[in-house]
Structures are given as structure tokens and as C-alpha cells.
Amino acid sequence: MTYGDRLDYEFHEGTLLELMRVTREEIRIFPLVDLSCKRYEHLDRLLDFIVSQGWSAEEIKVPYEFQKGANQMLRVQRVNL
């Protein structure tokens, strides 16, 4: 999500589809902020997309900060293992 201002929503959706295709159980995405330290503007839309594909998604606070405001990770899990 760091390059959210350079890579459009369709790129991120396609990347998630590919990650879900090749991942057995879980995907972790970090950071969830862009280069200006703001939450990725399409994150809620991506969360809805993830759920529509039969996966669960949750934002989890991490005990470190990669950059200002970058202390959240997205954990995406396959619902039916």
C-alpha cells in the first residue's frame, strides 16, 4: 500500500487475487499507509473485495512503526482450510 499513489486500485486487487491463488492459509500486508503516512485510501474497498472472495481480513496493530503511522498490518486468511 506504500505506493498507493502510484499503483491504482486494480493493481492492488489483482495482486491480492494472485496472492490468494498461491497462498495456502494466510497473507500479511504491511504497511497500510502511503508515502505521505496516510491510510491507503482504498483499503476499505479492498477489505470488501477480500471478503467477497471468501477470505477474512483484519487490521492488526503491530508493536513497531515502520514509518510515521505505519503500525498496522493486514492479515488475510482463508476461511475454509
PyMOL Python script that loads the backbone (N, CA, C, O; Angstrom):
from pymol import cmd

cmd.read_pdbstr("""\
ATOM      1  N   MET A   1       0.813  -1.178   0.000  1.00  0.00           N
ATOM      2  CA  MET A   1       0.000   0.000   0.000  1.00  0.00           C
ATOM      3  C   MET A   1       0.868   1.258   0.000  1.00  0.00           C
ATOM      4  O   MET A   1       0.374   2.363  -0.221  1.00  0.00           O
ATOM      5  N   THR A   2       2.142   1.080   0.246  1.00  0.00           N
ATOM      6  CA  THR A   2       3.046   2.221   0.304  1.00  0.00           C
ATOM      7  C   THR A   2       2.983   3.039  -0.975  1.00  0.00           C
ATOM      8  O   THR A   2       3.076   4.265  -0.922  1.00  0.00           O
ATOM      9  N   TYR A   3       2.831   2.402  -2.104  1.00  0.00           N
ATOM     10  CA  TYR A   3       2.812   3.114  -3.384  1.00  0.00           C
ATOM     11  C   TYR A   3       1.396   3.269  -3.925  1.00  0.00           C
ATOM     12  O   TYR A   3       1.180   3.234  -5.136  1.00  0.00           O
ATOM     13  N   GLY A   4       0.436   3.441  -3.027  1.00  0.00           N
ATOM     14  CA  GLY A   4      -0.949   3.591  -3.414  1.00  0.00           C
ATOM     15  C   GLY A   4      -1.198   4.766  -4.333  1.00  0.00           C
ATOM     16  O   GLY A   4      -2.157   4.761  -5.105  1.00  0.00           O
ATOM     17  N   ASP A   5      -0.347   5.773  -4.260  1.00  0.00           N
ATOM     18  CA  ASP A   5      -0.499   6.929  -5.142  1.00  0.00           C
ATOM     19  C   ASP A   5       0.081   6.663  -6.528  1.00  0.00           C
ATOM     20  O   ASP A   5      -0.153   7.444  -7.450  1.00  0.00           O
ATOM     21  N   ARG A   6       0.828   5.579  -6.690  1.00  0.00           N
ATOM     22  CA  ARG A   6       1.461   5.255  -7.972  1.00  0.00           C
ATOM     23  C   ARG A   6       0.870   4.013  -8.634  1.00  0.00           C
ATOM     24  O   ARG A   6       0.961   3.838  -9.850  1.00  0.00           O
ATOM     25  N   LEU A   7       0.269   3.160  -7.821  1.00  0.00           N
ATOM     26  CA  LEU A   7      -0.328   1.921  -8.321  1.00  0.00           C
ATOM     27  C   LEU A   7      -1.817   1.972  -8.025  1.00  0.00           C
ATOM     28  O   LEU A   7      -2.217   2.148  -6.874  1.00  0.00           O
ATOM     29  N   ASP A   8      -2.636   1.820  -9.051  1.00  0.00           N
ATOM     30  CA  ASP A   8      -4.075   2.011  -8.880  1.00  0.00           C
ATOM     31  C   ASP A   8      -4.744   0.850  -8.149  1.00  0.00           C
ATOM     32  O   ASP A   8      -4.124  -0.178  -7.875  1.00  0.00           O
ATOM     33  N   TYR A   9      -6.010   1.040  -7.845  1.00  0.00           N
ATOM     34  CA  TYR A   9      -6.780   0.034  -7.114  1.00  0.00           C
ATOM     35  C   TYR A   9      -6.762  -1.308  -7.836  1.00  0.00           C
ATOM     36  O   TYR A   9      -6.603  -2.347  -7.196  1.00  0.00           O
ATOM     37  N   GLU A  10      -6.922  -1.303  -9.145  1.00  0.00           N
ATOM     38  CA  GLU A  10      -6.954  -2.548  -9.913  1.00  0.00           C
ATOM     39  C   GLU A  10      -5.655  -3.333  -9.752  1.00  0.00           C
ATOM     40  O   GLU A  10      -5.678  -4.563  -9.709  1.00  0.00           O
ATOM     41  N   PHE A  11      -4.527  -2.636  -9.664  1.00  0.00           N
ATOM     42  CA  PHE A  11      -3.250  -3.309  -9.416  1.00  0.00           C
ATOM     43  C   PHE A  11      -3.297  -4.044  -8.082  1.00  0.00           C
ATOM     44  O   PHE A  11      -2.923  -5.214  -7.999  1.00  0.00           O
ATOM     45  N   HIS A  12      -3.757  -3.355  -7.038  1.00  0.00           N
ATOM     46  CA  HIS A  12      -3.794  -3.967  -5.714  1.00  0.00           C
ATOM     47  C   HIS A  12      -4.782  -5.135  -5.662  1.00  0.00           C
ATOM     48  O   HIS A  12      -4.504  -6.154  -5.029  1.00  0.00           O
ATOM     49  N   GLU A  13      -5.915  -4.995  -6.315  1.00  0.00           N
ATOM     50  CA  GLU A  13      -6.886  -6.080  -6.349  1.00  0.00           C
ATOM     51  C   GLU A  13      -6.314  -7.287  -7.086  1.00  0.00           C
ATOM     52  O   GLU A  13      -6.444  -8.419  -6.619  1.00  0.00           O
ATOM     53  N   GLY A  14      -5.692  -7.056  -8.215  1.00  0.00           N
ATOM     54  CA  GLY A  14      -5.084  -8.146  -8.980  1.00  0.00           C
ATOM     55  C   GLY A  14      -3.968  -8.829  -8.207  1.00  0.00           C
ATOM     56  O   GLY A  14      -3.828 -10.051  -8.254  1.00  0.00           O
ATOM     57  N   THR A  15      -3.181  -8.045  -7.501  1.00  0.00           N
ATOM     58  CA  THR A  15      -2.102  -8.603  -6.686  1.00  0.00           C
ATOM     59  C   THR A  15      -2.677  -9.478  -5.580  1.00  0.00           C
ATOM     60  O   THR A  15      -2.169 -10.568  -5.320  1.00  0.00           O
ATOM     61  N   LEU A  16      -3.729  -9.006  -4.934  1.00  0.00           N
ATOM     62  CA  LEU A  16      -4.376  -9.820  -3.898  1.00  0.00           C
ATOM     63  C   LEU A  16      -4.931 -11.117  -4.470  1.00  0.00           C
ATOM     64  O   LEU A  16      -4.797 -12.174  -3.852  1.00  0.00           O
ATOM     65  N   LEU A  17      -5.552 -11.048  -5.640  1.00  0.00           N
ATOM     66  CA  LEU A  17      -6.058 -12.268  -6.272  1.00  0.00           C
ATOM     67  C   LEU A  17      -4.947 -13.284  -6.495  1.00  0.00           C
ATOM     68  O   LEU A  17      -5.122 -14.474  -6.234  1.00  0.00           O
ATOM     69  N   GLU A  18      -3.818 -12.815  -6.972  1.00  0.00           N
ATOM     70  CA  GLU A  18      -2.690 -13.720  -7.212  1.00  0.00           C
ATOM     71  C   GLU A  18      -2.142 -14.275  -5.898  1.00  0.00           C
ATOM     72  O   GLU A  18      -1.846 -15.466  -5.803  1.00  0.00           O
ATOM     73  N   LEU A  19      -2.009 -13.421  -4.890  1.00  0.00           N
ATOM     74  CA  LEU A  19      -1.538 -13.896  -3.588  1.00  0.00           C
ATOM     75  C   LEU A  19      -2.500 -14.936  -3.002  1.00  0.00           C
ATOM     76  O   LEU A  19      -2.067 -15.942  -2.442  1.00  0.00           O
ATOM     77  N   MET A  20      -3.805 -14.686  -3.135  1.00  0.00           N
ATOM     78  CA  MET A  20      -4.784 -15.649  -2.636  1.00  0.00           C
ATOM     79  C   MET A  20      -4.732 -16.960  -3.416  1.00  0.00           C
ATOM     80  O   MET A  20      -4.979 -18.032  -2.863  1.00  0.00           O
ATOM     81  N   ARG A  21      -4.411 -16.864  -4.685  1.00  0.00           N
ATOM     82  CA  ARG A  21      -4.326 -18.072  -5.515  1.00  0.00           C
ATOM     83  C   ARG A  21      -3.174 -18.966  -5.065  1.00  0.00           C
ATOM     84  O   ARG A  21      -3.319 -20.188  -5.040  1.00  0.00           O
ATOM     85  N   VAL A  22      -2.049 -18.384  -4.713  1.00  0.00           N
ATOM     86  CA  VAL A  22      -0.853 -19.176  -4.415  1.00  0.00           C
ATOM     87  C   VAL A  22      -0.614 -19.391  -2.917  1.00  0.00           C
ATOM     88  O   VAL A  22       0.333 -20.077  -2.533  1.00  0.00           O
ATOM     89  N   THR A  23      -1.461 -18.813  -2.080  1.00  0.00           N
ATOM     90  CA  THR A  23      -1.269 -18.918  -0.636  1.00  0.00           C
ATOM     91  C   THR A  23      -2.190 -19.968  -0.045  1.00  0.00           C
ATOM     92  O   THR A  23      -3.377 -20.023  -0.367  1.00  0.00           O
ATOM     93  N   ARG A  24      -1.642 -20.783   0.805  1.00  0.00           N
ATOM     94  CA  ARG A  24      -2.425 -21.852   1.418  1.00  0.00           C
ATOM     95  C   ARG A  24      -3.315 -21.340   2.553  1.00  0.00           C
ATOM     96  O   ARG A  24      -4.483 -21.717   2.638  1.00  0.00           O
ATOM     97  N   GLU A  25      -2.768 -20.473   3.438  1.00  0.00           N
ATOM     98  CA  GLU A  25      -3.522 -20.106   4.628  1.00  0.00           C
ATOM     99  C   GLU A  25      -3.636 -18.608   4.887  1.00  0.00           C
ATOM    100  O   GLU A  25      -4.728 -18.112   5.164  1.00  0.00           O
ATOM    101  N   GLU A  26      -2.524 -17.882   4.802  1.00  0.00           N
ATOM    102  CA  GLU A  26      -2.521 -16.518   5.314  1.00  0.00           C
ATOM    103  C   GLU A  26      -1.608 -15.603   4.512  1.00  0.00           C
ATOM    104  O   GLU A  26      -0.548 -16.009   4.036  1.00  0.00           O
ATOM    105  N   ILE A  27      -2.050 -14.356   4.376  1.00  0.00           N
ATOM    106  CA  ILE A  27      -1.269 -13.300   3.736  1.00  0.00           C
ATOM    107  C   ILE A  27      -1.152 -12.167   4.747  1.00  0.00           C
ATOM    108  O   ILE A  27      -2.134 -11.819   5.402  1.00  0.00           O
ATOM    109  N   ARG A  28       0.021 -11.595   4.878  1.00  0.00           N
ATOM    110  CA  ARG A  28       0.213 -10.425   5.743  1.00  0.00           C
ATOM    111  C   ARG A  28       0.743  -9.282   4.891  1.00  0.00           C
ATOM    112  O   ARG A  28       1.714  -9.436   4.149  1.00  0.00           O
ATOM    113  N   ILE A  29       0.087  -8.134   5.010  1.00  0.00           N
ATOM    114  CA  ILE A  29       0.468  -6.969   4.217  1.00  0.00           C
ATOM    115  C   ILE A  29       0.818  -5.837   5.167  1.00  0.00           C
ATOM    116  O   ILE A  29       0.053  -5.506   6.073  1.00  0.00           O
ATOM    117  N   PHE A  30       1.977  -5.252   4.947  1.00  0.00           N
ATOM    118  CA  PHE A  30       2.480  -4.179   5.793  1.00  0.00           C
ATOM    119  C   PHE A  30       3.400  -3.309   4.965  1.00  0.00           C
ATOM    120  O   PHE A  30       4.193  -3.853   4.197  1.00  0.00           O
ATOM    121  N   PRO A  31       3.346  -2.016   5.068  1.00  0.00           N
ATOM    122  CA  PRO A  31       2.453  -1.187   5.860  1.00  0.00           C
ATOM    123  C   PRO A  31       1.158  -0.891   5.116  1.00  0.00           C
ATOM    124  O   PRO A  31       1.028  -1.203   3.933  1.00  0.00           O
ATOM    125  N   LEU A  32       0.210  -0.293   5.809  1.00  0.00           N
ATOM    126  CA  LEU A  32      -1.098   0.043   5.223  1.00  0.00           C
ATOM    127  C   LEU A  32      -1.230   1.534   4.950  1.00  0.00           C
ATOM    128  O   LEU A  32      -2.327   2.036   4.700  1.00  0.00           O
ATOM    129  N   VAL A  33      -0.110   2.234   4.999  1.00  0.00           N
ATOM    130  CA  VAL A  33      -0.114   3.675   4.743  1.00  0.00           C
ATOM    131  C   VAL A  33       0.666   3.975   3.465  1.00  0.00           C
ATOM    132  O   VAL A  33       1.500   3.185   3.022  1.00  0.00           O
ATOM    133  N   ASP A  34       0.373   5.133   2.888  1.00  0.00           N
ATOM    134  CA  ASP A  34       1.089   5.545   1.685  1.00  0.00           C
ATOM    135  C   ASP A  34       2.344   6.340   2.074  1.00  0.00           C
ATOM    136  O   ASP A  34       2.670   6.447   3.256  1.00  0.00           O
ATOM    137  N   LEU A  35       3.026   6.882   1.100  1.00  0.00           N
ATOM    138  CA  LEU A  35       4.271   7.598   1.374  1.00  0.00           C
ATOM    139  C   LEU A  35       4.049   8.891   2.153  1.00  0.00           C
ATOM    140  O   LEU A  35       4.996   9.424   2.732  1.00  0.00           O
ATOM    141  N   SER A  36       2.833   9.402   2.181  1.00  0.00           N
ATOM    142  CA  SER A  36       2.544  10.596   2.971  1.00  0.00           C
ATOM    143  C   SER A  36       2.021  10.227   4.362  1.00  0.00           C
ATOM    144  O   SER A  36       1.499  11.079   5.081  1.00  0.00           O
ATOM    145  N   CYS A  37       2.165   8.962   4.731  1.00  0.00           N
ATOM    146  CA  CYS A  37       1.808   8.447   6.062  1.00  0.00           C
ATOM    147  C   CYS A  37       0.307   8.435   6.319  1.00  0.00           C
ATOM    148  O   CYS A  37      -0.120   8.476   7.473  1.00  0.00           O
ATOM    149  N   LYS A  38      -0.491   8.379   5.272  1.00  0.00           N
ATOM    150  CA  LYS A  38      -1.942   8.298   5.413  1.00  0.00           C
ATOM    151  C   LYS A  38      -2.393   6.884   5.054  1.00  0.00           C
ATOM    152  O   LYS A  38      -1.812   6.234   4.185  1.00  0.00           O
ATOM    153  N   ARG A  39      -3.434   6.424   5.735  1.00  0.00           N
ATOM    154  CA  ARG A  39      -4.005   5.099   5.463  1.00  0.00           C
ATOM    155  C   ARG A  39      -4.358   5.008   3.985  1.00  0.00           C
ATOM    156  O   ARG A  39      -4.895   5.955   3.410  1.00  0.00           O
ATOM    157  N   TYR A  40      -4.060   3.877   3.375  1.00  0.00           N
ATOM    158  CA  TYR A  40      -4.349   3.672   1.958  1.00  0.00           C
ATOM    159  C   TYR A  40      -5.818   3.964   1.694  1.00  0.00           C
ATOM    160  O   TYR A  40      -6.697   3.373   2.321  1.00  0.00           O
ATOM    161  N   GLU A  41      -6.079   4.869   0.770  1.00  0.00           N
ATOM    162  CA  GLU A  41      -7.439   5.382   0.567  1.00  0.00           C
ATOM    163  C   GLU A  41      -8.455   4.335   0.121  1.00  0.00           C
ATOM    164  O   GLU A  41      -9.653   4.525   0.331  1.00  0.00           O
ATOM    165  N   HIS A  42      -8.012   3.235  -0.488  1.00  0.00           N
ATOM    166  CA  HIS A  42      -8.936   2.211  -0.969  1.00  0.00           C
ATOM    167  C   HIS A  42      -8.927   0.951  -0.099  1.00  0.00           C
ATOM    168  O   HIS A  42      -9.393  -0.107  -0.525  1.00  0.00           O
ATOM    169  N   LEU A  43      -8.398   1.071   1.117  1.00  0.00           N
ATOM    170  CA  LEU A  43      -8.278  -0.120   1.959  1.00  0.00           C
ATOM    171  C   LEU A  43      -9.641  -0.726   2.296  1.00  0.00           C
ATOM    172  O   LEU A  43      -9.787  -1.948   2.269  1.00  0.00           O
ATOM    173  N   ASP A  44     -10.618   0.081   2.605  1.00  0.00           N
ATOM    174  CA  ASP A  44     -11.945  -0.469   2.913  1.00  0.00           C
ATOM    175  C   ASP A  44     -12.530  -1.199   1.710  1.00  0.00           C
ATOM    176  O   ASP A  44     -13.172  -2.239   1.862  1.00  0.00           O
ATOM    177  N   ARG A  45     -12.313  -0.663   0.536  1.00  0.00           N
ATOM    178  CA  ARG A  45     -12.787  -1.316  -0.693  1.00  0.00           C
ATOM    179  C   ARG A  45     -12.077  -2.661  -0.882  1.00  0.00           C
ATOM    180  O   ARG A  45     -12.705  -3.648  -1.265  1.00  0.00           O
ATOM    181  N   LEU A  46     -10.773  -2.698  -0.614  1.00  0.00           N
ATOM    182  CA  LEU A  46     -10.029  -3.959  -0.711  1.00  0.00           C
ATOM    183  C   LEU A  46     -10.509  -4.966   0.332  1.00  0.00           C
ATOM    184  O   LEU A  46     -10.591  -6.161   0.049  1.00  0.00           O
ATOM    185  N   LEU A  47     -10.824  -4.490   1.527  1.00  0.00           N
ATOM    186  CA  LEU A  47     -11.337  -5.387   2.567  1.00  0.00           C
ATOM    187  C   LEU A  47     -12.647  -6.025   2.118  1.00  0.00           C
ATOM    188  O   LEU A  47     -12.859  -7.222   2.310  1.00  0.00           O
ATOM    189  N   ASP A  48     -13.516  -5.228   1.525  1.00  0.00           N
ATOM    190  CA  ASP A  48     -14.778  -5.778   0.995  1.00  0.00           C
ATOM    191  C   ASP A  48     -14.509  -6.803  -0.104  1.00  0.00           C
ATOM    192  O   ASP A  48     -15.172  -7.837  -0.171  1.00  0.00           O
ATOM    193  N   PHE A  49     -13.541  -6.515  -0.956  1.00  0.00           N
ATOM    194  CA  PHE A  49     -13.185  -7.439  -2.035  1.00  0.00           C
ATOM    195  C   PHE A  49     -12.679  -8.761  -1.462  1.00  0.00           C
ATOM    196  O   PHE A  49     -13.072  -9.833  -1.922  1.00  0.00           O
ATOM    197  N   ILE A  50     -11.815  -8.682  -0.469  1.00  0.00           N
ATOM    198  CA  ILE A  50     -11.249  -9.881   0.151  1.00  0.00           C
ATOM    199  C   ILE A  50     -12.365 -10.768   0.704  1.00  0.00           C
ATOM    200  O   ILE A  50     -12.376 -11.978   0.478  1.00  0.00           O
ATOM    201  N   VAL A  51     -13.292 -10.164   1.420  1.00  0.00           N
ATOM    202  CA  VAL A  51     -14.417 -10.917   1.993  1.00  0.00           C
ATOM    203  C   VAL A  51     -15.282 -11.509   0.884  1.00  0.00           C
ATOM    204  O   VAL A  51     -15.777 -12.629   1.016  1.00  0.00           O
ATOM    205  N   SER A  52     -15.467 -10.768  -0.205  1.00  0.00           N
ATOM    206  CA  SER A  52     -16.281 -11.279  -1.317  1.00  0.00           C
ATOM    207  C   SER A  52     -15.645 -12.499  -1.978  1.00  0.00           C
ATOM    208  O   SER A  52     -16.328 -13.265  -2.658  1.00  0.00           O
ATOM    209  N   GLN A  53     -14.341 -12.681  -1.781  1.00  0.00           N
ATOM    210  CA  GLN A  53     -13.633 -13.826  -2.347  1.00  0.00           C
ATOM    211  C   GLN A  53     -13.588 -15.017  -1.397  1.00  0.00           C
ATOM    212  O   GLN A  53     -12.958 -16.031  -1.694  1.00  0.00           O
ATOM    213  N   GLY A  54     -14.268 -14.890  -0.240  1.00  0.00           N
ATOM    214  CA  GLY A  54     -14.323 -15.999   0.707  1.00  0.00           C
ATOM    215  C   GLY A  54     -13.181 -16.031   1.699  1.00  0.00           C
ATOM    216  O   GLY A  54     -12.924 -17.070   2.308  1.00  0.00           O
ATOM    217  N   TRP A  55     -12.494 -14.922   1.875  1.00  0.00           N
ATOM    218  CA  TRP A  55     -11.396 -14.822   2.825  1.00  0.00           C
ATOM    219  C   TRP A  55     -11.826 -13.892   3.952  1.00  0.00           C
ATOM    220  O   TRP A  55     -12.783 -13.132   3.800  1.00  0.00           O
ATOM    221  N   SER A  56     -11.135 -13.948   5.066  1.00  0.00           N
ATOM    222  CA  SER A  56     -11.362 -12.977   6.138  1.00  0.00           C
ATOM    223  C   SER A  56     -10.184 -12.014   6.156  1.00  0.00           C
ATOM    224  O   SER A  56      -9.088 -12.341   5.701  1.00  0.00           O
ATOM    225  N   ALA A  57     -10.427 -10.827   6.687  1.00  0.00           N
ATOM    226  CA  ALA A  57      -9.360  -9.828   6.752  1.00  0.00           C
ATOM    227  C   ALA A  57      -9.520  -9.006   8.016  1.00  0.00           C
ATOM    228  O   ALA A  57     -10.629  -8.641   8.405  1.00  0.00           O
ATOM    229  N   GLU A  58      -8.393  -8.724   8.647  1.00  0.00           N
ATOM    230  CA  GLU A  58      -8.433  -7.865   9.823  1.00  0.00           C
ATOM    231  C   GLU A  58      -7.162  -7.027   9.889  1.00  0.00           C
ATOM    232  O   GLU A  58      -6.075  -7.469   9.518  1.00  0.00           O
ATOM    233  N   GLU A  59      -7.341  -5.807  10.374  1.00  0.00           N
ATOM    234  CA  GLU A  59      -6.207  -4.934  10.612  1.00  0.00           C
ATOM    235  C   GLU A  59      -5.727  -5.195  12.029  1.00  0.00           C
ATOM    236  O   GLU A  59      -6.521  -5.230  12.969  1.00  0.00           O
ATOM    237  N   ILE A  60      -4.423  -5.377  12.174  1.00  0.00           N
ATOM    238  CA  ILE A  60      -3.837  -5.705  13.468  1.00  0.00           C
ATOM    239  C   ILE A  60      -2.752  -4.692  13.782  1.00  0.00           C
ATOM    240  O   ILE A  60      -1.897  -4.399  12.946  1.00  0.00           O
ATOM    241  N   LYS A  61      -2.797  -4.160  14.997  1.00  0.00           N
ATOM    242  CA  LYS A  61      -1.750  -3.244  15.425  1.00  0.00           C
ATOM    243  C   LYS A  61      -0.479  -4.039  15.723  1.00  0.00           C
ATOM    244  O   LYS A  61      -0.522  -5.083  16.373  1.00  0.00           O
ATOM    245  N   VAL A  62       0.650  -3.524  15.235  1.00  0.00           N
ATOM    246  CA  VAL A  62       1.936  -4.170  15.475  1.00  0.00           C
ATOM    247  C   VAL A  62       2.738  -3.331  16.467  1.00  0.00           C
ATOM    248  O   VAL A  62       2.484  -2.134  16.600  1.00  0.00           O
ATOM    249  N   PRO A  63       3.697  -3.930  17.162  1.00  0.00           N
ATOM    250  CA  PRO A  63       4.429  -3.214  18.214  1.00  0.00           C
ATOM    251  C   PRO A  63       5.588  -2.358  17.706  1.00  0.00           C
ATOM    252  O   PRO A  63       6.472  -2.001  18.484  1.00  0.00           O
ATOM    253  N   TYR A  64       5.599  -2.031  16.445  1.00  0.00           N
ATOM    254  CA  TYR A  64       6.664  -1.209  15.885  1.00  0.00           C
ATOM    255  C   TYR A  64       6.067  -0.290  14.828  1.00  0.00           C
ATOM    256  O   TYR A  64       4.938  -0.485  14.380  1.00  0.00           O
ATOM    257  N   GLU A  65       6.842   0.708  14.442  1.00  0.00           N
ATOM    258  CA  GLU A  65       6.366   1.673  13.458  1.00  0.00           C
ATOM    259  C   GLU A  65       7.421   1.791  12.361  1.00  0.00           C
ATOM    260  O   GLU A  65       8.498   2.347  12.576  1.00  0.00           O
ATOM    261  N   PHE A  66       7.096   1.264  11.191  1.00  0.00           N
ATOM    262  CA  PHE A  66       7.999   1.263  10.039  1.00  0.00           C
ATOM    263  C   PHE A  66       8.279   2.687   9.568  1.00  0.00           C
ATOM    264  O   PHE A  66       9.416   3.041   9.260  1.00  0.00           O
ATOM    265  N   GLN A  67       7.241   3.480   9.520  1.00  0.00           N
ATOM    266  CA  GLN A  67       7.315   4.904   9.219  1.00  0.00           C
ATOM    267  C   GLN A  67       6.191   5.540  10.028  1.00  0.00           C
ATOM    268  O   GLN A  67       5.385   4.824  10.623  1.00  0.00           O
ATOM    269  N   LYS A  68       6.122   6.848  10.060  1.00  0.00           N
ATOM    270  CA  LYS A  68       5.097   7.510  10.861  1.00  0.00           C
ATOM    271  C   LYS A  68       3.702   6.988  10.499  1.00  0.00           C
ATOM    272  O   LYS A  68       3.296   7.025   9.338  1.00  0.00           O
ATOM    273  N   GLY A  69       2.989   6.507  11.499  1.00  0.00           N
ATOM    274  CA  GLY A  69       1.639   5.995  11.287  1.00  0.00           C
ATOM    275  C   GLY A  69       1.559   4.584  10.740  1.00  0.00           C
ATOM    276  O   GLY A  69       0.464   4.052  10.561  1.00  0.00           O
ATOM    277  N   ALA A  70       2.696   3.974  10.471  1.00  0.00           N
ATOM    278  CA  ALA A  70       2.720   2.618   9.895  1.00  0.00           C
ATOM    279  C   ALA A  70       2.867   1.588  11.001  1.00  0.00           C
ATOM    280  O   ALA A  70       3.920   0.969  11.154  1.00  0.00           O
ATOM    281  N   ASN A  71       1.808   1.413  11.762  1.00  0.00           N
ATOM    282  CA  ASN A  71       1.836   0.429  12.845  1.00  0.00           C
ATOM    283  C   ASN A  71       0.637  -0.521  12.765  1.00  0.00           C
ATOM    284  O   ASN A  71       0.204  -1.074  13.776  1.00  0.00           O
ATOM    285  N   GLN A  72       0.111  -0.702  11.553  1.00  0.00           N
ATOM    286  CA  GLN A  72      -0.992  -1.621  11.308  1.00  0.00           C
ATOM    287  C   GLN A  72      -0.608  -2.602  10.206  1.00  0.00           C
ATOM    288  O   GLN A  72       0.042  -2.239   9.225  1.00  0.00           O
ATOM    289  N   MET A  73      -1.017  -3.826  10.387  1.00  0.00           N
ATOM    290  CA  MET A  73      -0.771  -4.878   9.405  1.00  0.00           C
ATOM    291  C   MET A  73      -2.135  -5.444   9.015  1.00  0.00           C
ATOM    292  O   MET A  73      -3.057  -5.494   9.830  1.00  0.00           O
ATOM    293  N   LEU A  74      -2.247  -5.862   7.774  1.00  0.00           N
ATOM    294  CA  LEU A  74      -3.456  -6.531   7.314  1.00  0.00           C
ATOM    295  C   LEU A  74      -3.192  -8.023   7.271  1.00  0.00           C
ATOM    296  O   LEU A  74      -2.268  -8.481   6.597  1.00  0.00           O
ATOM    297  N   ARG A  75      -4.013  -8.786   7.999  1.00  0.00           N
ATOM    298  CA  ARG A  75      -3.895 -10.246   7.963  1.00  0.00           C
ATOM    299  C   ARG A  75      -5.106 -10.784   7.208  1.00  0.00           C
ATOM    300  O   ARG A  75      -6.253 -10.561   7.597  1.00  0.00           O
ATOM    301  N   VAL A  76      -4.828 -11.485   6.136  1.00  0.00           N
ATOM    302  CA  VAL A  76      -5.856 -12.061   5.261  1.00  0.00           C
ATOM    303  C   VAL A  76      -5.758 -13.575   5.418  1.00  0.00           C
ATOM    304  O   VAL A  76      -4.690 -14.159   5.232  1.00  0.00           O
ATOM    305  N   GLN A  77      -6.879 -14.205   5.760  1.00  0.00           N
ATOM    306  CA  GLN A  77      -6.856 -15.652   5.995  1.00  0.00           C
ATOM    307  C   GLN A  77      -7.940 -16.350   5.186  1.00  0.00           C
ATOM    308  O   GLN A  77      -9.044 -15.838   5.004  1.00  0.00           O
ATOM    309  N   ARG A  78      -7.584 -17.529   4.711  1.00  0.00           N
ATOM    310  CA  ARG A  78      -8.554 -18.373   4.039  1.00  0.00           C
ATOM    311  C   ARG A  78      -9.563 -18.848   5.082  1.00  0.00           C
ATOM    312  O   ARG A  78      -9.176 -19.333   6.145  1.00  0.00           O
ATOM    313  N   VAL A  79     -10.841 -18.711   4.784  1.00  0.00           N
ATOM    314  CA  VAL A  79     -11.880 -19.051   5.760  1.00  0.00           C
ATOM    315  C   VAL A  79     -12.018 -20.557   5.898  1.00  0.00           C
ATOM    316  O   VAL A  79     -12.071 -21.061   7.019  1.00  0.00           O
ATOM    317  N   ASN A  80     -12.079 -21.281   4.808  1.00  0.00           N
ATOM    318  CA  ASN A  80     -12.233 -22.735   4.840  1.00  0.00           C
ATOM    319  C   ASN A  80     -10.912 -23.389   4.510  1.00  0.00           C
ATOM    320  O   ASN A  80     -10.512 -23.451   3.347  1.00  0.00           O
ATOM    321  N   LEU A  81     -10.235 -23.875   5.533  1.00  0.00           N
ATOM    322  CA  LEU A  81      -8.925 -24.528   5.317  1.00  0.00           C
ATOM    323  C   LEU A  81      -9.095 -25.956   4.899  1.00  0.00           C
ATOM    324  O   LEU A  81      -8.107 -26.655   4.675  1.00  0.00           O
TER     325      LEU A  81
END
""", "prot")
cmd.dss("prot")
cmd.show_as("cartoon", "prot")
cmd.util.cbc("prot")
cmd.orient("prot")
